[in-house]
Amino acid sequence: MRDRQEDSRPGCGHLPARSEEGSRPVTERLYAGIDLGTARVKVGLFDRHGRQAALRILPHAGLMTAERGEVTQDAALWWRAVCRGLREALAEVDATTVAAVAVCGQGPSLVSTDLHWHPRGPALTWMDKRAVAEAAALERQTGHPVDAGHYVAKALWLNRVDPDPRRCWYFQAWDYIATRLCGVPHASATWFDDELVAAGLPSAQFPPYVAPGRVVGALGKEATAVCGLPAGIPVVSGTNDSIASCIGAGLTERGDSVILGGTSGGFVLCWDPVPGAWAPPPGAYPEPPGRRYLGAAISSSGLALDWLASLFAVHSLDALLEAAGAVPPGAEGLVLLPYIAGLYLPYTV
């Protein structure tokens, strides 16, 4: 999720477990999960039952907005915050017990890098909507809706305004972090082949698909040195943070639904495929077999709170929400249109 938590909190410590005989405690294997949110990095360590052993929540990089539609971040600061979060979380447990790591994160945010995965300029976040002309052109050529914030539209725009000869890779945000961990370029959500063909961009710049939940590679020595995870543990392919939230909320059966909150937000329903409606191709997201995640998102939920707090110099969101709780229902007719970061939906047919 795109969490709005303000502080960096220590975890609850190491989780001991009993041996099969129940005679002595043994060390429980742990699994590291990283969520690269829009405002913060969340690093959690969990056992196989989902019990939390440690949690760190850290700010990573402020949004950099120079003009309307431009919202970028420094991907190098993402990586720095992830490594710090891992080191701090691992200090709460026996680090040698961590058996695997996976990453989810914000999107559609695009990172372009050189051959060795060093960013070539700012990352274009999911709120960056400058690729309007490119999205319209792709929509005409493919016949399906393309949003200005979509990956291929962003890549096409970036290639037009900054044709950098040292640009070798395009990554989704969380795949960039996972690639830095294991040294294996990959994409956990399929690139839309028809869009790549229509864009005319080199397909080799878009990493190959590895299905979410599959092992991508082993943790590299460089990553081990800077983040503290055990060398050689599996790095597992992740997914978009909103989809990860749906999975974490248990949306597996027809009719299950969830409200997502964070910097952005939305409502998601687990349902049957809708005949005649355009949908992302299989492999775009890990959905339950035979089901689709249907829903709508708004660009600003927690972000709107940040904006409101800044207007009144409020430094605690908890205090702001407590004061809002005293306002009578209806708020005397006051209505907030939360399109601070533009409009997300509807743009589909």
C-alpha positions in Angstrom: 0.0 0.0 0.0 1.0 3.6 -0.3 1.2 4.1 3.5 0.9 7.5 5.1 2.6 6.6 8.3 4.8 9.4 9.6 7.4 7.8 11.8 10.0 5.1 11.6 8.9 2.4 14.0 11.0 -0.5 15.4 9.7 -3.9 14.9 8.4 -6.2 17.7 11.6 -8.3 17.8 12.6 -11.8 17.0 10.0 -14.5 16.8 11.1 -17.8 18.4 9.4 -21.1 17.4 9.2 -24.5 18.9 10.9 -27.6 17.5 8.6 -30.4 16.4 9.3 -32.2 19.7 8.4 -29.0 21.6 11.5 -29.5 23.8 13.5 -26.4 22.9 13.1 -23.2 20.9 14.4 -23.1 17.4 15.0 -20.1 15.1 12.1 -19.5 12.7 12.9 -18.7 9.1 12.0 -15.1 8.1 11.1 -13.5 4.8 11.8 -9.9 3.9 9.2 -7.8 2.1 9.9 -4.3 0.7 7.2 -1.9 -0.3 8.5 1.1 -2.3 5.7 3.6 -1.7 5.3 7.1 -3.2 6.4 8.8 0.0 8.0 6.1 2.1 9.8 2.7 2.0 8.3 0.0 4.2 10.6 -2.9 5.1 9.1 -5.8 7.0 10.3 -9.2 8.2 7.8 -12.0 8.6 7.6 -15.6 9.4 5.8 -18.2 7.3 2.6 -17.6 9.2 2.7 -13.9 8.4 3.7 -12.8 11.9 5.7 -9.7 11.9 9.2 -9.8 13.4 10.4 -6.3 12.4 9.2 -3.3 10.6 10.8 -0.1 9.4 9.1 2.8 7.7 11.3 5.5 6.2 10.9 8.5 3.9 12.9 8.2 0.7 12.6 11.2 -1.6 10.2 14.2 -1.9 8.2 14.7 -5.1 9.9 17.0 -7.4 7.4 19.0 -9.4 8.7 21.7 -11.8 5.6 22.3 -13.9 2.1 21.0 -14.5 2.2 17.3 -15.1 5.8 16.8 -14.1 6.2 14.7 -10.9 9.6 12.9 -10.6 11.7 11.2 -7.9 15.4 10.2 -7.5 15.6 6.4 -7.9 19.0 6.5 -6.3 17.4 7.8 -3.1 14.8 4.9 -3.3 17.7 2.4 -3.3 19.5 4.2 -0.4 16.3 4.2 1.7 15.7 0.5 1.0 19.2 -0.5 2.1 18.8 1.6 5.3 15.4 0.1 6.0 16.8 -3.4 5.6 19.8 -2.8 7.8 17.6 -1.3 10.6 15.0 -4.1 10.4 17.7 -6.8 10.3 19.2 -5.3 13.5 16.0 -6.5 15.3 16.5 -10.1 14.4 19.0 -12.8 13.6 19.8 -11.7 10.0 21.0 -15.2 9.0 17.4 -16.5 9.4 16.1 -14.5 6.4 15.4 -16.9 3.6 14.1 -14.8 0.7 13.2 -11.2 -0.2 10.6 -9.7 -2.5 9.7 -6.1 -3.6 6.4 -4.4 -4.5 5.9 -0.8 -5.1 4.4 2.3 -6.7 3.4 2.4 -10.3 3.1 3.0 -13.1 6.5 4.7 -12.4 9.3 4.4 -14.9 13.0 4.3 -14.2 15.5 4.5 -17.1 19.1 3.2 -16.4 22.4 2.6 -18.0 23.8 -0.9 -18.6 24.7 -1.3 -14.9 21.3 -0.1 -13.6 22.4 3.4 -12.6 19.5 5.9 -13.2 19.8 8.1 -16.3 17.8 11.0 -14.9 14.8 11.2 -12.6 12.2 8.5 -12.3 8.8 9.4 -13.8 6.3 8.6 -11.1 2.8 7.4 -11.7 1.6 11.0 -11.2 3.8 12.3 -14.1 1.3 12.9 -17.0 3.4 14.7 -19.6 3.2 11.9 -22.2 -0.3 13.1 -23.3 0.6 13.2 -27.1 2.4 9.9 -26.9 -0.5 8.2 -25.1 -3.0 9.5 -27.7 -0.8 8.2 -30.5 -0.5 4.8 -29.0 -4.3 4.7 -28.4 -5.0 5.4 -32.0 -2.5 2.7 -33.2 -3.5 0.0 -30.7 -7.2 0.6 -30.5 -7.3 0.4 -26.7 -7.1 3.1 -24.0 -3.6 4.3 -23.0 -3.2 6.7 -20.1 -0.5 9.4 -20.2 1.0 7.9 -17.1 1.4 4.5 -18.6 4.9 2.9 -18.9 5.3 2.8 -22.7 3.8 6.3 -23.2 6.3 7.6 -20.6 9.2 5.7 -22.3 8.2 7.1 -25.7 8.0 10.7 -24.3 11.4 10.3 -22.6 13.0 9.0 -25.8 11.6 12.0 -27.6 12.7 14.8 -25.2 15.9 13.1 -24.1 17.3 10.6 -26.6 20.1 9.5 -24.2 22.5 7.1 -26.0 23.6 5.6 -22.6 20.0 4.6 -21.7 19.9 0.8 -21.8 16.9 -0.3 -19.6 13.4 0.7 -18.7 12.2 -0.6 -15.3 9.1 -0.5 -13.3 9.9 1.0 -9.9 9.9 -2.1 -7.8 11.6 -4.2 -10.5 14.4 -1.7 -10.4 15.0 -2.3 -6.7 14.7 -6.1 -7.2 17.2 -5.9 -10.1 19.7 -4.0 -7.9 19.3 -6.7 -5.3 20.0 -9.7 -7.6 21.6 -8.3 -10.7 19.1 -9.9 -13.0 17.0 -7.4 -15.1 13.4 -8.4 -15.2 9.8 -7.2 -15.3 7.1 -8.6 -13.0 4.3 -7.2 -15.1 4.1 -7.8 -18.8 4.9 -5.0 -21.2 2.1 -4.5 -23.7 3.5 -5.9 -26.9 1.2 -4.0 -29.2 2.3 -0.7 -27.5 5.9 -1.6 -27.9 5.4 -2.3 -31.5 3.5 0.9 -32.0 6.1 3.0 -30.1 8.9 1.6 -32.2 11.2 1.5 -29.1 13.9 -1.2 -28.9 12.3 -4.2 -27.2 15.7 -5.2 -25.8 15.5 -2.2 -23.5 12.4 -3.6 -21.7 13.5 -6.5 -19.4 12.0 -10.0 -19.8 9.0 -11.0 -17.9 9.2 -13.1 -14.7 5.9 -14.0 -13.2 5.2 -12.6 -9.7 6.2 -15.1 -7.0 8.9 -16.8 -9.1 12.6 -16.7 -8.1 14.5 -14.1 -10.3 18.0 -14.7 -9.0 20.2 -14.8 -5.9 21.1 -11.8 -3.8 24.3 -10.4 -5.1 27.5 -9.6 -3.1 27.2 -5.8 -3.7 23.6 -5.8 -2.3 24.6 -8.0 0.6 27.4 -5.5 1.5 25.0 -2.5 1.6 21.8 -3.9 2.9 22.9 -6.7 5.2 20.7 -9.6 3.9 22.4 -13.0 3.7 24.3 -13.6 0.5 22.7 -15.8 -2.1 19.2 -15.9 -0.8 16.4 -15.9 -3.5 15.1 -12.6 -4.8 11.4 -13.2 -5.7 9.5 -11.3 -8.4 7.0 -8.9 -6.9 4.1 -6.7 -8.2 2.5 -3.3 -8.0 1.7 -2.2 -4.4 -2.0 -1.9 -5.0 -2.2 -5.4 -6.3 -0.1 -6.6 -3.4 -2.6 -4.9 -1.1 -5.5 -6.8 -2.8 -3.6 -10.1 -2.3 -2.8 -9.2 1.3 -6.4 -8.3 2.0 -7.4 -11.8 0.8 -9.3 -10.8 -2.4 -9.6 -14.3 -3.9 -13.3 -15.0 -4.3 -16.0 -13.4 -6.4 -17.5 -10.5 -4.5 -14.5 -9.8 -2.3 -13.6 -6.1 -2.2 -11.3 -3.7 -0.6 -10.8 0.1 -0.2 -7.1 1.0 -0.8 -5.6 4.1 0.9 -2.3 5.8 0.8 -0.9 8.6 -1.3 -3.5 7.6 -3.8 -6.5 5.3 -3.2 -9.3 3.4 -4.8 -11.9 0.6 -4.6 -11.2 -2.9 -6.0 -13.7 -5.7 -6.5 -12.7 -9.3 -7.3 -15.1 -10.5 -10.0 -15.5 -12.4 -13.2 -14.0 -11.1 -16.4 -16.3 -8.6 -18.1 -17.2 -9.6 -21.7 -16.4 -6.9 -24.2 -14.5 -4.7 -21.8 -10.9 -4.0 -22.4 -8.6 -5.4 -19.8 -4.8 -5.7 -19.3 -3.4 -8.9 -20.9 -2.8 -12.0 -18.7 0.4 -11.6 -16.8 0.0 -7.9 -16.2 -0.9 -8.5 -12.6 -1.2 -11.6 -10.4 -5.0 -12.1 -10.1 -6.8 -15.2 -8.7 -7.4 -17.9 -11.4 -10.5 -17.1 -13.4 -11.0 -13.7 -11.7 -10.2 -10.1 -12.5 -9.6 -7.2 -10.1 -12.0 -4.5 -11.2 -12.0 -1.0 -9.7 -11.2 2.6 -10.0 -8.4 4.8 -8.5 -8.1 8.4 -7.6 -4.7 10.1 -7.7 -4.9 11.8 -4.3 -6.2 10.5 -1.0 -3.3 10.7 1.5 -1.7 13.3 -0.8 -4.8 15.5 -0.3 -4.3 15.3 3.4 -0.7 16.4 3.1 -1.8 19.3 0.9 -4.5 20.4 3.4 -2.1 20.2 6.3 0.4 22.4 4.4 -2.3 25.1 3.9 -2.8 25.4 7.7 0.8 24.6 8.8 -0.4 21.4 10.5 2.5 19.1 11.3 0.6 16.1 12.6 -1.9 14.2 10.4 -3.2 12.5 13.5 -4.2 15.9 15.0 -5.8 16.9 11.7 -7.9 13.8 11.5 -8.9 14.1 15.2 -10.1 17.7 14.5 -12.0 16.5 11.4 -13.8 13.9 13.5 -15.5 16.8 15.4 -17.0 18.2 12.2 -20.7 17.3 11.8 -21.8 15.0 9.0 -22.0 16.9 5.7 -19.3 19.5 6.7 -21.8 22.3 6.1 -21.8 21.6 2.4 -18.0 21.6 2.0 -16.8 19.3 -0.8 -13.3 18.3 -1.7 -12.5 17.2 -5.2 -9.3 15.2 -4.7 -7.7 15.7 -8.1 -4.5 17.3 -6.8 -2.4 15.0 -8.9 -4.7 15.0 -11.9 -7.4 12.6 -13.0 -6.8 8.9 -13.1 -10.2 7.4 -14.1 -12.3 7.2 -16.1 -10.2 6.9 -19.2 -11.2 3.4 -20.3 -14.1 2.4 -22.5 
